[in-house]
Amino acid sequence: MTESAAPKVSLSAQQLNDKLLALILSMDGPQDLTAQNIERRTGLKIEPNPEDPSGFFSTGSLPEGWFYSLISVEPVPGTPHHALLLNMGHAAEGYTDRTPVCVGLEHYRSALTSAGFKESQRPPRLGTEYRFFRSGKVNVRVELQGRTTRYDEDLCVSRVFVSGKPQG
């Protein structure tokens, strides 16, 4: 790939996670997970999903061949409210060193617990650790993987799942 053909890096992993965290902290429930609200609050370009008329997504380049996808998920089929999944991936085969996109758990933990979210965790599975943060209105699952190897003790955020709790 030539220099001019290389994908343009749209933002850093830190900036991307800051945008998602700001969205989470501004949420009052699942009604806030609309394409329009997410685009307005994050500044990310949200596109309709051609395979799902009620779905939407955003993708972009991150440093050193990494990319992100932010996609809507319908947690309960037929419901009008969405959940949101942020995934950071790399085009290379096998495990790729996450150092260029490493955002640690503390980024989410400190902000969410300060905002009143309760933290819990599940045992690790296949090299992924899971942390859950719950408030009365929002659930967040942060998935972490090793920085340089799948089982590295230095963990980086790999995926974030956000859903709102229906009120009423």
Phi and psi in radians as a Rosetta constraint file:
Dihedral C 1 N 2 CA 2 C 2 CIRCULARHARMONIC -1.400 0.35
Dihedral N 2 CA 2 C 2 N 3 CIRCULARHARMONIC 2.866 0.35
Dihedral C 2 N 3 CA 3 C 3 CIRCULARHARMONIC -0.972 0.35
Dihedral N 3 CA 3 C 3 N 4 CIRCULARHARMONIC -0.745 0.35
Dihedral C 3 N 4 CA 4 C 4 CIRCULARHARMONIC -1.264 0.35
Dihedral N 4 CA 4 C 4 N 5 CIRCULARHARMONIC -0.410 0.35
Dihedral C 4 N 5 CA 5 C 5 CIRCULARHARMONIC -1.559 0.35
Dihedral N 5 CA 5 C 5 N 6 CIRCULARHARMONIC -0.153 0.35
Dihedral C 5 N 6 CA 6 C 6 CIRCULARHARMONIC -1.127 0.35
Dihedral N 6 CA 6 C 6 N 7 CIRCULARHARMONIC 2.428 0.35
Dihedral C 6 N 7 CA 7 C 7 CIRCULARHARMONIC -1.088 0.35
Dihedral N 7 CA 7 C 7 N 8 CIRCULARHARMONIC 2.458 0.35
Dihedral C 7 N 8 CA 8 C 8 CIRCULARHARMONIC -1.315 0.35
Dihedral N 8 CA 8 C 8 N 9 CIRCULARHARMONIC 2.254 0.35
Dihedral C 8 N 9 CA 9 C 9 CIRCULARHARMONIC -1.302 0.35
Dihedral N 9 CA 9 C 9 N 10 CIRCULARHARMONIC 2.116 0.35
Dihedral C 9 N 10 CA 10 C 10 CIRCULARHARMONIC -1.510 0.35
Dihedral N 10 CA 10 C 10 N 11 CIRCULARHARMONIC -0.564 0.35
Dihedral C 10 N 11 CA 11 C 11 CIRCULARHARMONIC -2.906 0.35
Dihedral N 11 CA 11 C 11 N 12 CIRCULARHARMONIC 2.940 0.35
Dihedral C 11 N 12 CA 12 C 12 CIRCULARHARMONIC -1.485 0.35
Dihedral N 12 CA 12 C 12 N 13 CIRCULARHARMONIC 2.854 0.35
Dihedral C 12 N 13 CA 13 C 13 CIRCULARHARMONIC -1.079 0.35
Dihedral N 13 CA 13 C 13 N 14 CIRCULARHARMONIC -0.646 0.35
Dihedral C 13 N 14 CA 14 C 14 CIRCULARHARMONIC -1.084 0.35
Dihedral N 14 CA 14 C 14 N 15 CIRCULARHARMONIC -0.798 0.35
Dihedral C 14 N 15 CA 15 C 15 CIRCULARHARMONIC -1.088 0.35
Dihedral N 15 CA 15 C 15 N 16 CIRCULARHARMONIC -0.746 0.35
Dihedral C 15 N 16 CA 16 C 16 CIRCULARHARMONIC -1.061 0.35
Dihedral N 16 CA 16 C 16 N 17 CIRCULARHARMONIC -0.837 0.35
Dihedral C 16 N 17 CA 17 C 17 CIRCULARHARMONIC -1.179 0.35
Dihedral N 17 CA 17 C 17 N 18 CIRCULARHARMONIC -0.580 0.35
Dihedral C 17 N 18 CA 18 C 18 CIRCULARHARMONIC -1.070 0.35
Dihedral N 18 CA 18 C 18 N 19 CIRCULARHARMONIC -0.745 0.35
Dihedral C 18 N 19 CA 19 C 19 CIRCULARHARMONIC -1.110 0.35
Dihedral N 19 CA 19 C 19 N 20 CIRCULARHARMONIC -0.771 0.35
Dihedral C 19 N 20 CA 20 C 20 CIRCULARHARMONIC -1.158 0.35
Dihedral N 20 CA 20 C 20 N 21 CIRCULARHARMONIC -0.741 0.35
Dihedral C 20 N 21 CA 21 C 21 CIRCULARHARMONIC -1.082 0.35
Dihedral N 21 CA 21 C 21 N 22 CIRCULARHARMONIC -0.726 0.35
Dihedral C 21 N 22 CA 22 C 22 CIRCULARHARMONIC -1.084 0.35
Dihedral N 22 CA 22 C 22 N 23 CIRCULARHARMONIC -0.697 0.35
Dihedral C 22 N 23 CA 23 C 23 CIRCULARHARMONIC -1.077 0.35
Dihedral N 23 CA 23 C 23 N 24 CIRCULARHARMONIC -0.843 0.35
Dihedral C 23 N 24 CA 24 C 24 CIRCULARHARMONIC -0.995 0.35
Dihedral N 24 CA 24 C 24 N 25 CIRCULARHARMONIC -0.822 0.35
Dihedral C 24 N 25 CA 25 C 25 CIRCULARHARMONIC -1.199 0.35
Dihedral N 25 CA 25 C 25 N 26 CIRCULARHARMONIC -0.340 0.35
Dihedral C 25 N 26 CA 26 C 26 CIRCULARHARMONIC -1.600 0.35
Dihedral N 26 CA 26 C 26 N 27 CIRCULARHARMONIC -0.117 0.35
Dihedral C 26 N 27 CA 27 C 27 CIRCULARHARMONIC -1.316 0.35
Dihedral N 27 CA 27 C 27 N 28 CIRCULARHARMONIC 2.474 0.35
Dihedral C 27 N 28 CA 28 C 28 CIRCULARHARMONIC -1.898 0.35
Dihedral N 28 CA 28 C 28 N 29 CIRCULARHARMONIC -0.069 0.35
Dihedral C 28 N 29 CA 29 C 29 CIRCULARHARMONIC 2.723 0.35
Dihedral N 29 CA 29 C 29 N 30 CIRCULARHARMONIC -2.993 0.35
Dihedral C 29 N 30 CA 30 C 30 CIRCULARHARMONIC -1.109 0.35
Dihedral N 30 CA 30 C 30 N 31 CIRCULARHARMONIC -0.430 0.35
Dihedral C 30 N 31 CA 31 C 31 CIRCULARHARMONIC -1.097 0.35
Dihedral N 31 CA 31 C 31 N 32 CIRCULARHARMONIC -0.293 0.35
Dihedral C 31 N 32 CA 32 C 32 CIRCULARHARMONIC -1.459 0.35
Dihedral N 32 CA 32 C 32 N 33 CIRCULARHARMONIC -0.101 0.35
Dihedral C 32 N 33 CA 33 C 33 CIRCULARHARMONIC -1.673 0.35
Dihedral N 33 CA 33 C 33 N 34 CIRCULARHARMONIC 0.859 0.35
Dihedral C 33 N 34 CA 34 C 34 CIRCULARHARMONIC -1.678 0.35
Dihedral N 34 CA 34 C 34 N 35 CIRCULARHARMONIC 2.744 0.35
Dihedral C 34 N 35 CA 35 C 35 CIRCULARHARMONIC -0.998 0.35
Dihedral N 35 CA 35 C 35 N 36 CIRCULARHARMONIC -0.772 0.35
Dihedral C 35 N 36 CA 36 C 36 CIRCULARHARMONIC -1.113 0.35
Dihedral N 36 CA 36 C 36 N 37 CIRCULARHARMONIC -0.775 0.35
Dihedral C 36 N 37 CA 37 C 37 CIRCULARHARMONIC -1.180 0.35
Dihedral N 37 CA 37 C 37 N 38 CIRCULARHARMONIC -0.732 0.35
Dihedral C 37 N 38 CA 38 C 38 CIRCULARHARMONIC -1.104 0.35
Dihedral N 38 CA 38 C 38 N 39 CIRCULARHARMONIC -0.761 0.35
Dihedral C 38 N 39 CA 39 C 39 CIRCULARHARMONIC -1.104 0.35
Dihedral N 39 CA 39 C 39 N 40 CIRCULARHARMONIC -0.755 0.35
Dihedral C 39 N 40 CA 40 C 40 CIRCULARHARMONIC -1.129 0.35
Dihedral N 40 CA 40 C 40 N 41 CIRCULARHARMONIC -0.765 0.35
Dihedral C 40 N 41 CA 41 C 41 CIRCULARHARMONIC -1.411 0.35
Dihedral N 41 CA 41 C 41 N 42 CIRCULARHARMONIC -0.464 0.35
Dihedral C 41 N 42 CA 42 C 42 CIRCULARHARMONIC -1.797 0.35
Dihedral N 42 CA 42 C 42 N 43 CIRCULARHARMONIC -0.414 0.35
Dihedral C 42 N 43 CA 43 C 43 CIRCULARHARMONIC 1.389 0.35
Dihedral N 43 CA 43 C 43 N 44 CIRCULARHARMONIC 0.050 0.35
Dihedral C 43 N 44 CA 44 C 44 CIRCULARHARMONIC -1.437 0.35
Dihedral N 44 CA 44 C 44 N 45 CIRCULARHARMONIC 2.497 0.35
Dihedral C 44 N 45 CA 45 C 45 CIRCULARHARMONIC -1.312 0.35
Dihedral N 45 CA 45 C 45 N 46 CIRCULARHARMONIC 2.065 0.35
Dihedral C 45 N 46 CA 46 C 46 CIRCULARHARMONIC -1.799 0.35
Dihedral N 46 CA 46 C 46 N 47 CIRCULARHARMONIC 2.254 0.35
Dihedral C 46 N 47 CA 47 C 47 CIRCULARHARMONIC -1.947 0.35
Dihedral N 47 CA 47 C 47 N 48 CIRCULARHARMONIC 2.602 0.35
Dihedral C 47 N 48 CA 48 C 48 CIRCULARHARMONIC -1.215 0.35
Dihedral N 48 CA 48 C 48 N 49 CIRCULARHARMONIC 2.561 0.35
Dihedral C 48 N 49 CA 49 C 49 CIRCULARHARMONIC -1.483 0.35
Dihedral N 49 CA 49 C 49 N 50 CIRCULARHARMONIC 2.022 0.35
Dihedral C 49 N 50 CA 50 C 50 CIRCULARHARMONIC -1.135 0.35
Dihedral N 50 CA 50 C 50 N 51 CIRCULARHARMONIC -0.352 0.35
Dihedral C 50 N 51 CA 51 C 51 CIRCULARHARMONIC -1.598 0.35
Dihedral N 51 CA 51 C 51 N 52 CIRCULARHARMONIC -0.172 0.35
Dihedral C 51 N 52 CA 52 C 52 CIRCULARHARMONIC -2.531 0.35
Dihedral N 52 CA 52 C 52 N 53 CIRCULARHARMONIC 1.846 0.35
Dihedral C 52 N 53 CA 53 C 53 CIRCULARHARMONIC -1.013 0.35
Dihedral N 53 CA 53 C 53 N 54 CIRCULARHARMONIC -0.439 0.35
Dihedral C 53 N 54 CA 54 C 54 CIRCULARHARMONIC -1.690 0.35
Dihedral N 54 CA 54 C 54 N 55 CIRCULARHARMONIC -0.017 0.35
Dihedral C 54 N 55 CA 55 C 55 CIRCULARHARMONIC -1.704 0.35
Dihedral N 55 CA 55 C 55 N 56 CIRCULARHARMONIC 2.926 0.35
Dihedral C 55 N 56 CA 56 C 56 CIRCULARHARMONIC -2.707 0.35
Dihedral N 56 CA 56 C 56 N 57 CIRCULARHARMONIC 2.911 0.35
Dihedral C 56 N 57 CA 57 C 57 CIRCULARHARMONIC -2.764 0.35
Dihedral N 57 CA 57 C 57 N 58 CIRCULARHARMONIC 2.929 0.35
Dihedral C 57 N 58 CA 58 C 58 CIRCULARHARMONIC -2.536 0.35
Dihedral N 58 CA 58 C 58 N 59 CIRCULARHARMONIC 2.444 0.35
Dihedral C 58 N 59 CA 59 C 59 CIRCULARHARMONIC -2.359 0.35
Dihedral N 59 CA 59 C 59 N 60 CIRCULARHARMONIC 2.750 0.35
Dihedral C 59 N 60 CA 60 C 60 CIRCULARHARMONIC -2.966 0.35
Dihedral N 60 CA 60 C 60 N 61 CIRCULARHARMONIC 2.937 0.35
Dihedral C 60 N 61 CA 61 C 61 CIRCULARHARMONIC -1.588 0.35
Dihedral N 61 CA 61 C 61 N 62 CIRCULARHARMONIC 2.511 0.35
Dihedral C 61 N 62 CA 62 C 62 CIRCULARHARMONIC -2.080 0.35
Dihedral N 62 CA 62 C 62 N 63 CIRCULARHARMONIC 3.018 0.35
Dihedral C 62 N 63 CA 63 C 63 CIRCULARHARMONIC -1.043 0.35
Dihedral N 63 CA 63 C 63 N 64 CIRCULARHARMONIC 2.646 0.35
Dihedral C 63 N 64 CA 64 C 64 CIRCULARHARMONIC 0.951 0.35
Dihedral N 64 CA 64 C 64 N 65 CIRCULARHARMONIC 0.784 0.35
Dihedral C 64 N 65 CA 65 C 65 CIRCULARHARMONIC 1.453 0.35
Dihedral N 65 CA 65 C 65 N 66 CIRCULARHARMONIC 0.058 0.35
Dihedral C 65 N 66 CA 66 C 66 CIRCULARHARMONIC -1.484 0.35
Dihedral N 66 CA 66 C 66 N 67 CIRCULARHARMONIC 2.745 0.35
Dihedral C 66 N 67 CA 67 C 67 CIRCULARHARMONIC -2.507 0.35
Dihedral N 67 CA 67 C 67 N 68 CIRCULARHARMONIC 2.901 0.35
Dihedral C 67 N 68 CA 68 C 68 CIRCULARHARMONIC -2.239 0.35
Dihedral N 68 CA 68 C 68 N 69 CIRCULARHARMONIC 2.699 0.35
Dihedral C 68 N 69 CA 69 C 69 CIRCULARHARMONIC -2.319 0.35
Dihedral N 69 CA 69 C 69 N 70 CIRCULARHARMONIC 2.400 0.35
Dihedral C 69 N 70 CA 70 C 70 CIRCULARHARMONIC -2.157 0.35
Dihedral N 70 CA 70 C 70 N 71 CIRCULARHARMONIC 1.952 0.35
Dihedral C 70 N 71 CA 71 C 71 CIRCULARHARMONIC -2.219 0.35
Dihedral N 71 CA 71 C 71 N 72 CIRCULARHARMONIC 2.607 0.35
Dihedral C 71 N 72 CA 72 C 72 CIRCULARHARMONIC -1.405 0.35
Dihedral N 72 CA 72 C 72 N 73 CIRCULARHARMONIC 2.571 0.35
Dihedral C 72 N 73 CA 73 C 73 CIRCULARHARMONIC -2.303 0.35
Dihedral N 73 CA 73 C 73 N 74 CIRCULARHARMONIC 2.368 0.35
Dihedral C 73 N 74 CA 74 C 74 CIRCULARHARMONIC -1.640 0.35
Dihedral N 74 CA 74 C 74 N 75 CIRCULARHARMONIC 1.744 0.35
Dihedral C 74 N 75 CA 75 C 75 CIRCULARHARMONIC -1.117 0.35
Dihedral N 75 CA 75 C 75 N 76 CIRCULARHARMONIC -0.615 0.35
Dihedral C 75 N 76 CA 76 C 76 CIRCULARHARMONIC -2.189 0.35
Dihedral N 76 CA 76 C 76 N 77 CIRCULARHARMONIC 1.969 0.35
Dihedral C 76 N 77 CA 77 C 77 CIRCULARHARMONIC -0.899 0.35
Dihedral N 77 CA 77 C 77 N 78 CIRCULARHARMONIC 2.367 0.35
Dihedral C 77 N 78 CA 78 C 78 CIRCULARHARMONIC 1.547 0.35
Dihedral N 78 CA 78 C 78 N 79 CIRCULARHARMONIC -0.076 0.35
Dihedral C 78 N 79 CA 79 C 79 CIRCULARHARMONIC -1.527 0.35
Dihedral N 79 CA 79 C 79 N 80 CIRCULARHARMONIC 2.619 0.35
Dihedral C 79 N 80 CA 80 C 80 CIRCULARHARMONIC -1.375 0.35
Dihedral N 80 CA 80 C 80 N 81 CIRCULARHARMONIC -0.208 0.35
Dihedral C 80 N 81 CA 81 C 81 CIRCULARHARMONIC -1.736 0.35
Dihedral N 81 CA 81 C 81 N 82 CIRCULARHARMONIC 2.550 0.35
Dihedral C 81 N 82 CA 82 C 82 CIRCULARHARMONIC -1.889 0.35
Dihedral N 82 CA 82 C 82 N 83 CIRCULARHARMONIC 2.833 0.35
Dihedral C 82 N 83 CA 83 C 83 CIRCULARHARMONIC -1.960 0.35
Dihedral N 83 CA 83 C 83 N 84 CIRCULARHARMONIC 2.979 0.35
Dihedral C 83 N 84 CA 84 C 84 CIRCULARHARMONIC -2.320 0.35
Dihedral N 84 CA 84 C 84 N 85 CIRCULARHARMONIC 2.384 0.35
Dihedral C 84 N 85 CA 85 C 85 CIRCULARHARMONIC -2.178 0.35
Dihedral N 85 CA 85 C 85 N 86 CIRCULARHARMONIC 2.119 0.35
Dihedral C 85 N 86 CA 86 C 86 CIRCULARHARMONIC -1.759 0.35
Dihedral N 86 CA 86 C 86 N 87 CIRCULARHARMONIC 2.230 0.35
Dihedral C 86 N 87 CA 87 C 87 CIRCULARHARMONIC -2.259 0.35
Dihedral N 87 CA 87 C 87 N 88 CIRCULARHARMONIC 2.364 0.35
Dihedral C 87 N 88 CA 88 C 88 CIRCULARHARMONIC -1.975 0.35
Dihedral N 88 CA 88 C 88 N 89 CIRCULARHARMONIC 2.188 0.35
Dihedral C 88 N 89 CA 89 C 89 CIRCULARHARMONIC -2.328 0.35
Dihedral N 89 CA 89 C 89 N 90 CIRCULARHARMONIC 3.052 0.35
Dihedral C 89 N 90 CA 90 C 90 CIRCULARHARMONIC -2.377 0.35
Dihedral N 90 CA 90 C 90 N 91 CIRCULARHARMONIC 2.527 0.35
Dihedral C 90 N 91 CA 91 C 91 CIRCULARHARMONIC -1.271 0.35
Dihedral N 91 CA 91 C 91 N 92 CIRCULARHARMONIC -0.326 0.35
Dihedral C 91 N 92 CA 92 C 92 CIRCULARHARMONIC -1.189 0.35
Dihedral N 92 CA 92 C 92 N 93 CIRCULARHARMONIC 2.646 0.35
Dihedral C 92 N 93 CA 93 C 93 CIRCULARHARMONIC -1.332 0.35
Dihedral N 93 CA 93 C 93 N 94 CIRCULARHARMONIC 2.600 0.35
Dihedral C 93 N 94 CA 94 C 94 CIRCULARHARMONIC 1.325 0.35
Dihedral N 94 CA 94 C 94 N 95 CIRCULARHARMONIC -2.973 0.35
Dihedral C 94 N 95 CA 95 C 95 CIRCULARHARMONIC -1.359 0.35
Dihedral N 95 CA 95 C 95 N 96 CIRCULARHARMONIC 2.356 0.35
Dihedral C 95 N 96 CA 96 C 96 CIRCULARHARMONIC -2.034 0.35
Dihedral N 96 CA 96 C 96 N 97 CIRCULARHARMONIC 2.377 0.35
Dihedral C 96 N 97 CA 97 C 97 CIRCULARHARMONIC -0.942 0.35
Dihedral N 97 CA 97 C 97 N 98 CIRCULARHARMONIC 2.177 0.35
Dihedral C 97 N 98 CA 98 C 98 CIRCULARHARMONIC -1.543 0.35
Dihedral N 98 CA 98 C 98 N 99 CIRCULARHARMONIC 0.060 0.35
Dihedral C 98 N 99 CA 99 C 99 CIRCULARHARMONIC -0.882 0.35
Dihedral N 99 CA 99 C 99 N 100 CIRCULARHARMONIC -0.755 0.35
Dihedral C 99 N 100 CA 100 C 100 CIRCULARHARMONIC -1.132 0.35
Dihedral N 100 CA 100 C 100 N 101 CIRCULARHARMONIC -0.344 0.35
Dihedral C 100 N 101 CA 101 C 101 CIRCULARHARMONIC -2.190 0.35
Dihedral N 101 CA 101 C 101 N 102 CIRCULARHARMONIC 0.305 0.35
Dihedral C 101 N 102 CA 102 C 102 CIRCULARHARMONIC -1.284 0.35
Dihedral N 102 CA 102 C 102 N 103 CIRCULARHARMONIC 2.079 0.35
Dihedral C 102 N 103 CA 103 C 103 CIRCULARHARMONIC -2.122 0.35
Dihedral N 103 CA 103 C 103 N 104 CIRCULARHARMONIC 2.167 0.35
Dihedral C 103 N 104 CA 104 C 104 CIRCULARHARMONIC -1.396 0.35
Dihedral N 104 CA 104 C 104 N 105 CIRCULARHARMONIC 2.877 0.35
Dihedral C 104 N 105 CA 105 C 105 CIRCULARHARMONIC -0.995 0.35
Dihedral N 105 CA 105 C 105 N 106 CIRCULARHARMONIC -0.639 0.35
Dihedral C 105 N 106 CA 106 C 106 CIRCULARHARMONIC -1.018 0.35
Dihedral N 106 CA 106 C 106 N 107 CIRCULARHARMONIC -0.486 0.35
Dihedral C 106 N 107 CA 107 C 107 CIRCULARHARMONIC -0.978 0.35
Dihedral N 107 CA 107 C 107 N 108 CIRCULARHARMONIC -0.803 0.35
Dihedral C 107 N 108 CA 108 C 108 CIRCULARHARMONIC -1.427 0.35
Dihedral N 108 CA 108 C 108 N 109 CIRCULARHARMONIC -0.793 0.35
Dihedral C 108 N 109 CA 109 C 109 CIRCULARHARMONIC -0.970 0.35
Dihedral N 109 CA 109 C 109 N 110 CIRCULARHARMONIC -0.890 0.35
Dihedral C 109 N 110 CA 110 C 110 CIRCULARHARMONIC -1.108 0.35
Dihedral N 110 CA 110 C 110 N 111 CIRCULARHARMONIC -0.776 0.35
Dihedral C 110 N 111 CA 111 C 111 CIRCULARHARMONIC -1.206 0.35
Dihedral N 111 CA 111 C 111 N 112 CIRCULARHARMONIC -0.757 0.35
Dihedral C 111 N 112 CA 112 C 112 CIRCULARHARMONIC -1.271 0.35
Dihedral N 112 CA 112 C 112 N 113 CIRCULARHARMONIC -0.754 0.35
Dihedral C 112 N 113 CA 113 C 113 CIRCULARHARMONIC -1.167 0.35
Dihedral N 113 CA 113 C 113 N 114 CIRCULARHARMONIC -0.603 0.35
Dihedral C 113 N 114 CA 114 C 114 CIRCULARHARMONIC -1.106 0.35
Dihedral N 114 CA 114 C 114 N 115 CIRCULARHARMONIC -0.502 0.35
Dihedral C 114 N 115 CA 115 C 115 CIRCULARHARMONIC -1.542 0.35
Dihedral N 115 CA 115 C 115 N 116 CIRCULARHARMONIC 0.094 0.35
Dihedral C 115 N 116 CA 116 C 116 CIRCULARHARMONIC 1.694 0.35
Dihedral N 116 CA 116 C 116 N 117 CIRCULARHARMONIC 0.088 0.35
Dihedral C 116 N 117 CA 117 C 117 CIRCULARHARMONIC -1.270 0.35
Dihedral N 117 CA 117 C 117 N 118 CIRCULARHARMONIC 2.513 0.35
Dihedral C 117 N 118 CA 118 C 118 CIRCULARHARMONIC -1.713 0.35
Dihedral N 118 CA 118 C 118 N 119 CIRCULARHARMONIC 2.317 0.35
Dihedral C 118 N 119 CA 119 C 119 CIRCULARHARMONIC -1.726 0.35
Dihedral N 119 CA 119 C 119 N 120 CIRCULARHARMONIC 2.488 0.35
Dihedral C 119 N 120 CA 120 C 120 CIRCULARHARMONIC -2.552 0.35
Dihedral N 120 CA 120 C 120 N 121 CIRCULARHARMONIC 2.994 0.35
Dihedral C 120 N 121 CA 121 C 121 CIRCULARHARMONIC -2.572 0.35
Dihedral N 121 CA 121 C 121 N 122 CIRCULARHARMONIC 2.823 0.35
Dihedral C 121 N 122 CA 122 C 122 CIRCULARHARMONIC -1.997 0.35
Dihedral N 122 CA 122 C 122 N 123 CIRCULARHARMONIC 2.798 0.35
Dihedral C 122 N 123 CA 123 C 123 CIRCULARHARMONIC -1.067 0.35
Dihedral N 123 CA 123 C 123 N 124 CIRCULARHARMONIC 2.591 0.35
Dihedral C 123 N 124 CA 124 C 124 CIRCULARHARMONIC -1.054 0.35
Dihedral N 124 CA 124 C 124 N 125 CIRCULARHARMONIC 2.655 0.35
Dihedral C 124 N 125 CA 125 C 125 CIRCULARHARMONIC -2.468 0.35
Dihedral N 125 CA 125 C 125 N 126 CIRCULARHARMONIC 2.139 0.35
Dihedral C 125 N 126 CA 126 C 126 CIRCULARHARMONIC 0.881 0.35
Dihedral N 126 CA 126 C 126 N 127 CIRCULARHARMONIC 0.749 0.35
Dihedral C 126 N 127 CA 127 C 127 CIRCULARHARMONIC 1.444 0.35
Dihedral N 127 CA 127 C 127 N 128 CIRCULARHARMONIC 0.127 0.35
Dihedral C 127 N 128 CA 128 C 128 CIRCULARHARMONIC -2.044 0.35
Dihedral N 128 CA 128 C 128 N 129 CIRCULARHARMONIC 2.311 0.35
Dihedral C 128 N 129 CA 129 C 129 CIRCULARHARMONIC -1.818 0.35
Dihedral N 129 CA 129 C 129 N 130 CIRCULARHARMONIC 2.594 0.35
Dihedral C 129 N 130 CA 130 C 130 CIRCULARHARMONIC -2.164 0.35
Dihedral N 130 CA 130 C 130 N 131 CIRCULARHARMONIC 2.256 0.35
Dihedral C 130 N 131 CA 131 C 131 CIRCULARHARMONIC -2.161 0.35
Dihedral N 131 CA 131 C 131 N 132 CIRCULARHARMONIC 2.435 0.35
Dihedral C 131 N 132 CA 132 C 132 CIRCULARHARMONIC -2.086 0.35
Dihedral N 132 CA 132 C 132 N 133 CIRCULARHARMONIC 2.420 0.35
Dihedral C 132 N 133 CA 133 C 133 CIRCULARHARMONIC -2.252 0.35
Dihedral N 133 CA 133 C 133 N 134 CIRCULARHARMONIC 2.198 0.35
Dihedral C 133 N 134 CA 134 C 134 CIRCULARHARMONIC -2.256 0.35
Dihedral N 134 CA 134 C 134 N 135 CIRCULARHARMONIC 2.398 0.35
Dihedral C 134 N 135 CA 135 C 135 CIRCULARHARMONIC -2.130 0.35
Dihedral N 135 CA 135 C 135 N 136 CIRCULARHARMONIC -3.059 0.35
Dihedral C 135 N 136 CA 136 C 136 CIRCULARHARMONIC -1.220 0.35
Dihedral N 136 CA 136 C 136 N 137 CIRCULARHARMONIC -0.232 0.35
Dihedral C 136 N 137 CA 137 C 137 CIRCULARHARMONIC -2.148 0.35
Dihedral N 137 CA 137 C 137 N 138 CIRCULARHARMONIC -0.386 0.35
Dihedral C 137 N 138 CA 138 C 138 CIRCULARHARMONIC -2.428 0.35
Dihedral N 138 CA 138 C 138 N 139 CIRCULARHARMONIC 2.460 0.35
Dihedral C 138 N 139 CA 139 C 139 CIRCULARHARMONIC -1.997 0.35
Dihedral N 139 CA 139 C 139 N 140 CIRCULARHARMONIC 2.413 0.35
Dihedral C 139 N 140 CA 140 C 140 CIRCULARHARMONIC -2.321 0.35
Dihedral N 140 CA 140 C 140 N 141 CIRCULARHARMONIC 2.268 0.35
Dihedral C 140 N 141 CA 141 C 141 CIRCULARHARMONIC -2.006 0.35
Dihedral N 141 CA 141 C 141 N 142 CIRCULARHARMONIC 2.130 0.35
Dihedral C 141 N 142 CA 142 C 142 CIRCULARHARMONIC -1.877 0.35
Dihedral N 142 CA 142 C 142 N 143 CIRCULARHARMONIC 2.158 0.35
Dihedral C 142 N 143 CA 143 C 143 CIRCULARHARMONIC -1.824 0.35
Dihedral N 143 CA 143 C 143 N 144 CIRCULARHARMONIC 2.364 0.35
Dihedral C 143 N 144 CA 144 C 144 CIRCULARHARMONIC -2.188 0.35
Dihedral N 144 CA 144 C 144 N 145 CIRCULARHARMONIC 2.500 0.35
Dihedral C 144 N 145 CA 145 C 145 CIRCULARHARMONIC -2.318 0.35
Dihedral N 145 CA 145 C 145 N 146 CIRCULARHARMONIC 2.843 0.35
Dihedral C 145 N 146 CA 146 C 146 CIRCULARHARMONIC -1.074 0.35
Dihedral N 146 CA 146 C 146 N 147 CIRCULARHARMONIC 2.592 0.35
Dihedral C 146 N 147 CA 147 C 147 CIRCULARHARMONIC -1.127 0.35
Dihedral N 147 CA 147 C 147 N 148 CIRCULARHARMONIC -0.948 0.35
Dihedral C 147 N 148 CA 148 C 148 CIRCULARHARMONIC -1.854 0.35
Dihedral N 148 CA 148 C 148 N 149 CIRCULARHARMONIC -0.432 0.35
Dihedral C 148 N 149 CA 149 C 149 CIRCULARHARMONIC -2.421 0.35
Dihedral N 149 CA 149 C 149 N 150 CIRCULARHARMONIC 2.818 0.35
Dihedral C 149 N 150 CA 150 C 150 CIRCULARHARMONIC -0.964 0.35
Dihedral N 150 CA 150 C 150 N 151 CIRCULARHARMONIC -0.619 0.35
Dihedral C 150 N 151 CA 151 C 151 CIRCULARHARMONIC -1.855 0.35
Dihedral N 151 CA 151 C 151 N 152 CIRCULARHARMONIC 0.380 0.35
Dihedral C 151 N 152 CA 152 C 152 CIRCULARHARMONIC -1.119 0.35
Dihedral N 152 CA 152 C 152 N 153 CIRCULARHARMONIC 2.457 0.35
Dihedral C 152 N 153 CA 153 C 153 CIRCULARHARMONIC -1.289 0.35
Dihedral N 153 CA 153 C 153 N 154 CIRCULARHARMONIC -0.374 0.35
Dihedral C 153 N 154 CA 154 C 154 CIRCULARHARMONIC -1.434 0.35
Dihedral N 154 CA 154 C 154 N 155 CIRCULARHARMONIC 1.902 0.35
Dihedral C 154 N 155 CA 155 C 155 CIRCULARHARMONIC -1.749 0.35
Dihedral N 155 CA 155 C 155 N 156 CIRCULARHARMONIC 2.584 0.35
Dihedral C 155 N 156 CA 156 C 156 CIRCULARHARMONIC -2.244 0.35
Dihedral N 156 CA 156 C 156 N 157 CIRCULARHARMONIC 2.559 0.35
Dihedral C 156 N 157 CA 157 C 157 CIRCULARHARMONIC -1.134 0.35
Dihedral N 157 CA 157 C 157 N 158 CIRCULARHARMONIC 2.261 0.35
Dihedral C 157 N 158 CA 158 C 158 CIRCULARHARMONIC -1.973 0.35
Dihedral N 158 CA 158 C 158 N 159 CIRCULARHARMONIC -0.612 0.35
Dihedral C 158 N 159 CA 159 C 159 CIRCULARHARMONIC -2.546 0.35
Dihedral N 159 CA 159 C 159 N 160 CIRCULARHARMONIC 2.631 0.35
Dihedral C 159 N 160 CA 160 C 160 CIRCULARHARMONIC -2.382 0.35
Dihedral N 160 CA 160 C 160 N 161 CIRCULARHARMONIC 2.212 0.35
Dihedral C 160 N 161 CA 161 C 161 CIRCULARHARMONIC -1.969 0.35
Dihedral N 161 CA 161 C 161 N 162 CIRCULARHARMONIC 2.238 0.35
Dihedral C 161 N 162 CA 162 C 162 CIRCULARHARMONIC -2.169 0.35
Dihedral N 162 CA 162 C 162 N 163 CIRCULARHARMONIC 2.272 0.35
Dihedral C 162 N 163 CA 163 C 163 CIRCULARHARMONIC -2.439 0.35
Dihedral N 163 CA 163 C 163 N 164 CIRCULARHARMONIC 2.646 0.35
Dihedral C 163 N 164 CA 164 C 164 CIRCULARHARMONIC -1.719 0.35
Dihedral N 164 CA 164 C 164 N 165 CIRCULARHARMONIC 2.571 0.35
Dihedral C 164 N 165 CA 165 C 165 CIRCULARHARMONIC -1.522 0.35
Dihedral N 165 CA 165 C 165 N 166 CIRCULARHARMONIC 2.168 0.35
Dihedral C 165 N 166 CA 166 C 166 CIRCULARHARMONIC -1.040 0.35
Dihedral N 166 CA 166 C 166 N 167 CIRCULARHARMONIC 2.396 0.35
Dihedral C 166 N 167 CA 167 C 167 CIRCULARHARMONIC -1.755 0.35
Dihedral N 167 CA 167 C 167 N 168 CIRCULARHARMONIC 2.599 0.35
